[in-house]
């Protein structure tokens, strides 16, 4: 129902609760009522890491990408993963592109790339193409291939399958194409079989 009195009552319930289930229900109620400030405060101060991640996810669901972004720089790996998920849910391709390009932790970087593939859009596709062309880390390039597959980007996978010099990456591109069911992918696979 929202409203100042109800939100204040929910804050009291949260503070008094000892169980995660009740606290999670309050976090969800804050999301429904649009209480970004309360969620952000809990995301920053909640001592239970699982509940802190839940608060971050609720912020993402309500489009609070700017708020969750504040949590990334100082967070541990699990907090950063929750922020990545929230950025994905919030459709914030620009921040995902930034992390796909700059994150030093290889696992988090690959997570950003995977989320970027799911967000889609021209900005995300262009960033993925640039990452594939410029990054030399095979695992990053494999994550980009997976992102192209998730996007249904048969055209880009075909280009890679035609031009990639690394046989393992070429094989992965062809493998993704083989399960896409896309007309261009099928045509390319038939072309390979005829050689």
C-alpha positions, 0 to 999 in steps of 0.5 A: 500500500505504500505511504510514510506510516506503512513504510515506517512500520515496515522499517520497524518490522525489519529492525525487530525481525530475527529471521531472513524470511521476514526481512526478505519480505520487508525488502520486497515490500520496500521495492513494491512501494518504491522505497529506494532510500531505505533499500539503499541504506540496507544494502550498505549497512545490513550485516547479513551478506545474503540480505545485503545482496537481496537489497541490491537485487530489489534496487535493480528490480526497481530500476535503481542502477545508479544506487547499486552502482555505488555498491560496486567499488567497495564490495566483495566479490559476491556483492559485485555479482549482486550488483552485476545482476541488478545492472542486468535486471535494470537494463543498464547496458552502459555500466555493463559495457564499462565493467566488461572492458575494465573489471580486473577480476576475470570471473566478474568480467565474464559475468559482465559480458554474459549479462551484456549478451542478455541485455542486447541492444546496439550498444551492447553488441558493439561493445561485444564486437570490440571486446572480441576483436581486441581482447587476447584472453581466450576465456573472455573471447569464449564469453563473448561467443556465448553472449553472441549465441544468447543474443541470436547473433548468427551473423557475427558468429558466422563472421568469426567462424570464417575468419578466426585463426584459433581453431578452438574458438572457431570450433566454439563459434561453429558449435554455437551456430549448430544449435541456433536453428537460424536460417543463416546459421543453417546455410553456413553449416551446409556450406561447411559440409559441402567443402 
